[in-house]
């Protein structure tokens, strides 16, 4: 399918449209399914429930209507069975043998049912089917979309190349930090911290996801304090640090806050995708004049159970389509549950072209420090990431400037294939970082 979204998780078969469907306007969705019924029965229920069918036949579901509007089962790949269900609420058939069948099922949906609309696409591929009694586990693994979606959604305006241009950072990761403490700083305290970080040479600083427009420090006041610090630091260093202001909020509120940031000379805004939704992200992208830093907080609520939710492979495509210039992917050896292999797959998924473009910077964060650089580079063999460290930079024994230097040194060692301890022998900031963070 020309221009379709590509890039599967490494443990899933590639979803391809069959030759007979070439050039047709269909969406292909691949699911992990667990069921006390047969996989064929589960596939039929999914296809029917999410297109023309319901729990019983209705007079209007004619053969011609089903031909044009019905979902189609494209592939069923059996996996190992289980003796217990992943999720509660499934209703086994009479005489159930106690086994739960697992497999990967690919279903295609005609785009004529919902058009090139992300909100309505989600109702089709991830709607009521997650509640069906025939299923004891369901996870959306991947999607493949026709060119109509690329014509409707232009994707990121800045992406990797635009972010590198604005930060002036080439040949290495874009390195930055997060404002900590997350909440509670006054305008004066925030301005002082931002100035200290920016004058230290950081490429990027962001608001924490917990801090958008709080009553104790409304965004307008925050913007004034931060931009004053950013501009004063730029006068001293000739480098303007990119600052992502968290403008997550209601639709009209985001527009006002975006404009406040841009009018003050800001060069990035941040939004929590799970809070504003894909439609909210696309709306923001429609008028944004600066890169959009997309945070995925609440992601674990959607995906932590292996038998529910969706893979990041599918999620990141929708975020990129809606306009995310930067997108969080967690970090290796982080404080969260996600495995290093899963994080590496997420970074790789963001790097794969969508419709020939749609650049999005994967944002590596969570309990990161200079020592996180070697395993990250080893896993992805690339420096095209944004690598953020909060405490791993701010709490460096010699201050944030030394923390930033240690992060750069960690990546220098990783890219050159030099052991971290060896490189630290001639780089004091890295040595001090290892002394503080490397003992855990």
QUIGIZI-V780858 format. One record per residue. N is the residue number from 1. RES is the residue in one letter. SS is DSSP state (helix for helix, strand for strand, loop for the rest). PSI is psi in whole degrees, -180 to 180 (* if undefined). OMEGA is omega as a letter, one per 20 degrees, with the letter a starting at -180 (none if undefined). Layout:
# QUIGIZI-V780858
n = [N:N]
res = [RES:RES]
ss = [SS:SS]
psi = [PSI:PSI]
omega = [OMEGA:OMEGA]
This chain:
# QUIGIZI-V780858
n = [1:2:3:4:5:6:7:8:9:10:11:12:13:14:15:16:17:18:19:20:21:22:23:24:25:26:27:28:29:30:31:32:33:34:35:36:37:38:39:40:41:42:43:44:45:46:47:48:49:50:51:52:53:54:55:56:57:58:59:60:61:62:63:64:65:66:67:68:69:70:71:72:73:74:75:76:77:78:79:80:81:82:83:84:85:86:87:88:89:90:91:92:93:94:95:96:97:98:99:100:101:102:103:104:105:106:107:108:109:110:111:112:113:114:115:116:117:118:119:120:121:122:123:124:125:126:127:128:129:130:131:132:133:134:135:136:137:138:139:140:141:142:143:144:145:146:147:148:149:150:151:152:153:154:155:156:157:158:159:160:161:162:163:164:165:166:167:168:169:170:171:172:173:174:175:176:177:178:179:180:181:182:183:184:185:186:187:188:189:190:191:192:193:194:195:196:197:198:199:200:201:202:203:204:205:206:207:208:209:210:211:212:213:214:215:216:217:218:219:220:221:222:223:224:225:226:227:228:229:230:231:232:233:234:235:236:237:238:239:240:241:242:243:244:245:246:247:248:249:250:251:252:253:254:255:256:257:258:259:260:261:262:263:264:265:266:267:268:269:270:271:272:273:274:275:276:277:278:279:280:281:282:283:284:285:286:287:288:289:290:291:292:293:294:295:296:297:298:299:300:301:302:303:304:305:306:307:308:309:310:311:312:313:314:315:316:317:318:319:320:321:322:323:324:325:326:327:328:329:330:331:332:333:334:335:336:337:338:339:340:341:342:343:344:345:346:347:348:349:350:351:352:353:354:355:356:357:358:359:360:361:362:363:364:365:366:367:368:369:370:371:372:373:374:375:376:377:378:379:380:381:382:383:384:385:386:387:388:389:390:391:392:393:394:395:396:397:398:399:400:401:402:403:404:405:406:407:408:409:410:411:412:413:414:415:416:417:418:419:420:421:422:423:424:425:426:427:428:429:430:431:432:433:434:435:436:437:438:439:440]
res = [X:X:X:X:X:X:X:X:X:X:X:X:X:X:X:X:X:X:X:X:X:X:X:X:X:X:X:X:X:X:X:X:X:X:X:X:X:X:X:X:X:X:X:X:X:X:X:X:X:X:X:X:X:X:X:X:X:X:X:X:X:X:X:X:X:X:X:X:X:X:X:X:X:X:X:X:X:X:X:X:X:X:X:X:X:X:X:X:X:X:X:X:X:X:X:X:X:X:X:X:X:X:X:X:X:X:X:X:X:X:X:X:X:X:X:X:X:X:X:X:X:X:X:X:X:X:X:X:X:X:X:X:X:X:X:X:X:X:X:X:X:X:X:X:X:X:X:X:X:X:X:X:X:X:X:X:X:X:X:X:X:X:X:X:X:X:X:X:X:X:X:X:X:X:X:X:X:X:X:X:X:X:X:X:X:X:X:X:X:X:X:X:X:X:X:X:X:X:X:X:X:X:X:X:X:X:X:X:X:X:X:X:X:X:X:X:X:X:X:X:X:X:X:X:X:X:X:X:X:X:X:X:X:X:X:X:X:X:X:X:X:X:X:X:X:X:X:X:X:X:X:X:X:X:X:X:X:X:X:X:X:X:X:X:X:X:X:X:X:X:X:X:X:X:X:X:X:X:X:X:X:X:X:X:X:X:X:X:X:X:X:X:X:X:X:X:X:X:X:X:X:X:X:X:X:X:X:X:X:X:X:X:X:X:X:X:X:X:X:X:X:X:X:X:X:X:X:X:X:X:X:X:X:X:X:X:X:X:X:X:X:X:X:X:X:X:X:X:X:X:X:X:X:X:X:X:X:X:X:X:X:X:X:X:X:X:X:X:X:X:X:X:X:X:X:X:X:X:X:X:X:X:X:X:X:X:X:X:X:X:X:X:X:X:X:X:X:X:X:X:X:X:X:X:X:X:X:X:X:X:X:X:X:X:X:X:X:X:X:X:X:X:X:X:X:X:X:X:X:X:X:X:X:X:X:X:X:X:X:X]
ss = [loop:loop:loop:loop:loop:loop:loop:loop:loop:loop:loop:loop:loop:loop:loop:loop:loop:loop:helix:helix:helix:loop:loop:loop:loop:strand:strand:strand:strand:strand:strand:strand:strand:strand:strand:loop:loop:loop:helix:helix:helix:helix:helix:helix:helix:helix:helix:helix:helix:loop:loop:loop:loop:loop:loop:loop:loop:loop:loop:loop:loop:loop:helix:helix:helix:helix:helix:helix:helix:loop:loop:strand:strand:strand:strand:strand:strand:strand:strand:strand:strand:strand:loop:loop:loop:loop:loop:loop:loop:loop:loop:loop:loop:loop:loop:loop:loop:loop:loop:strand:strand:strand:strand:strand:strand:strand:strand:strand:strand:strand:helix:helix:helix:loop:loop:loop:loop:helix:helix:helix:helix:helix:helix:helix:helix:loop:loop:helix:helix:helix:helix:loop:loop:loop:loop:loop:strand:strand:strand:strand:strand:strand:strand:strand:loop:loop:helix:helix:helix:helix:helix:helix:loop:loop:loop:loop:loop:loop:helix:helix:helix:helix:helix:helix:helix:helix:helix:loop:loop:loop:loop:loop:loop:strand:strand:strand:strand:strand:loop:loop:loop:loop:loop:loop:loop:loop:helix:helix:helix:helix:helix:helix:helix:helix:helix:helix:helix:helix:helix:loop:loop:loop:loop:strand:strand:strand:loop:loop:loop:loop:loop:loop:loop:loop:helix:helix:helix:loop:helix:helix:helix:helix:helix:helix:helix:helix:helix:helix:helix:helix:helix:helix:helix:helix:helix:helix:helix:loop:loop:loop:loop:strand:strand:strand:strand:strand:loop:loop:loop:loop:helix:helix:helix:helix:helix:helix:helix:helix:helix:helix:helix:helix:helix:loop:loop:loop:loop:strand:strand:strand:strand:strand:helix:helix:helix:helix:helix:helix:helix:helix:helix:helix:helix:helix:helix:helix:helix:loop:loop:loop:strand:strand:strand:strand:strand:loop:loop:loop:helix:helix:helix:helix:helix:loop:loop:loop:loop:loop:loop:strand:loop:helix:helix:helix:helix:helix:helix:helix:helix:helix:helix:helix:loop:loop:loop:strand:strand:strand:loop:loop:loop:loop:loop:loop:loop:loop:loop:loop:loop:helix:helix:helix:helix:helix:helix:helix:helix:helix:helix:helix:helix:loop:loop:strand:loop:loop:strand:loop:loop:loop:strand:strand:strand:strand:loop:loop:loop:loop:loop:loop:loop:helix:helix:helix:helix:helix:helix:helix:helix:helix:loop:loop:loop:loop:strand:strand:strand:strand:loop:loop:helix:helix:helix:helix:loop:loop:loop:loop:loop:helix:helix:helix:helix:helix:helix:helix:helix:helix:helix:helix:helix:helix:helix:helix:helix:helix:loop:loop:loop:helix:helix:helix:helix:helix:loop:loop:loop:helix:helix:helix:helix:helix:helix:helix:helix:helix:helix:loop:loop:loop]
psi = [116:129:9:159:130:169:97:160:149:-24:14:140:147:132:113:141:136:158:-37:-20:3:131:-6:159:85:150:133:127:132:132:147:131:138:137:144:-10:-168:157:-36:-42:-44:-42:-41:-40:-44:-50:-41:-48:-35:11:-104:-14:174:-163:-13:159:142:152:-34:-9:76:168:-40:-37:-43:-35:-39:-35:-9:145:157:133:120:-34:144:122:107:147:-179:143:167:158:-7:149:150:-35:153:165:-4:150:100:158:164:139:25:137:4:2:146:115:138:149:175:124:130:126:138:145:134:130:-19:-21:-30:-11:177:70:116:-46:-43:-27:-45:-35:-30:-49:-14:40:-126:-12:-25:-11:1:137:-21:-11:134:5:137:131:128:117:-42:163:153:124:148:169:-21:-32:-35:-34:-29:-38:114:-12:-168:143:-23:-56:-155:-50:-41:-37:-39:-39:-44:-33:-18:23:120:149:5:170:154:118:137:-171:175:139:123:139:148:-40:157:-15:139:171:-41:-43:-42:-47:-41:-42:-47:-41:-44:-42:-45:-41:-20:-10:9:144:-32:141:144:151:151:154:-20:-10:104:-76:62:152:-33:-19:80:151:-38:-41:-40:-45:-43:-46:-44:-46:-32:-44:-42:-45:-40:-40:-39:-37:-33:-30:-13:21:126:110:139:129:125:105:127:108:17:131:-168:162:-50:-33:-42:-40:-46:-43:-36:-48:-37:-43:-49:-43:-26:-1:11:156:19:145:155:145:144:110:-42:-22:-41:-15:165:-37:-39:-40:-44:-38:-45:-42:-26:-28:-8:136:2:165:148:118:108:118:142:27:146:0:-42:-32:-32:-29:-6:-37:129:-14:19:158:-140:157:152:-28:-44:-44:-46:-28:-41:-39:-44:-41:-40:-10:18:118:-34:146:127:142:9:-172:160:143:44:-173:-1:172:-23:139:158:-37:-39:-42:-44:-39:-38:-44:-45:-36:-42:-26:-16:135:144:127:34:5:-126:57:131:134:120:131:112:123:172:104:43:152:-175:-34:-8:-17:-50:-49:-32:-47:-41:-36:-33:-18:45:154:11:64:164:125:115:138:123:-90:-30:-9:-47:-32:14:139:-27:16:170:-36:-42:-35:-43:-44:-40:-37:-45:-43:-37:-43:-34:-45:-44:-48:-29:-6:27:134:142:-45:-36:-46:-33:-20:-25:12:101:-39:-41:-41:-41:-35:-43:-41:-39:-49:-17:7:-7:*]
omega = [a:r:a:r:a:r:r:r:a:a:a:r:a:r:r:r:r:a:a:a:a:r:r:a:r:r:r:r:r:a:q:a:r:a:r:r:r:r:r:r:r:a:r:a:r:a:a:a:a:r:a:a:r:a:r:a:r:a:a:a:a:r:a:r:r:r:a:a:a:r:a:r:a:a:r:r:a:r:a:r:r:a:r:a:r:a:r:r:r:a:a:r:r:r:a:a:r:a:r:a:r:r:r:a:r:r:r:a:r:a:r:a:a:r:r:a:a:r:a:r:a:r:a:a:a:a:a:a:r:a:a:a:r:a:r:r:r:a:r:a:a:r:r:a:r:a:a:r:r:r:a:a:a:r:a:r:a:r:a:a:r:r:r:r:a:a:a:a:r:r:r:r:r:a:a:a:a:r:r:i:a:a:r:a:r:r:a:a:r:r:r:r:a:r:a:a:a:a:r:r:a:r:a:r:r:r:r:r:r:a:r:a:a:r:a:r:a:a:a:r:r:a:r:a:a:a:r:r:a:a:r:r:r:r:a:a:a:r:r:r:r:r:r:r:r:a:r:a:r:a:a:r:r:r:r:a:r:a:r:r:a:a:r:a:r:a:r:r:a:r:r:a:a:r:a:r:r:r:r:r:r:r:r:r:a:a:a:r:a:r:r:r:a:r:a:r:a:a:a:r:a:a:a:r:a:a:a:r:a:r:r:r:r:a:a:r:r:r:a:r:a:r:a:r:r:a:a:a:a:a:r:r:a:r:a:a:a:a:r:r:r:r:r:r:r:r:r:r:r:a:a:a:r:a:r:a:r:r:r:a:r:a:a:a:r:r:a:r:a:r:r:a:a:r:r:r:r:a:a:a:a:r:a:r:r:a:a:r:r:r:a:r:a:a:r:a:a:r:a:r:r:r:r:r:a:r:r:a:r:r:r:r:a:a:a:a:a:r:a:a:r:a:a:a:r:a:a:a:r:r:r:r:r:r:a:a:a:a:a:none]
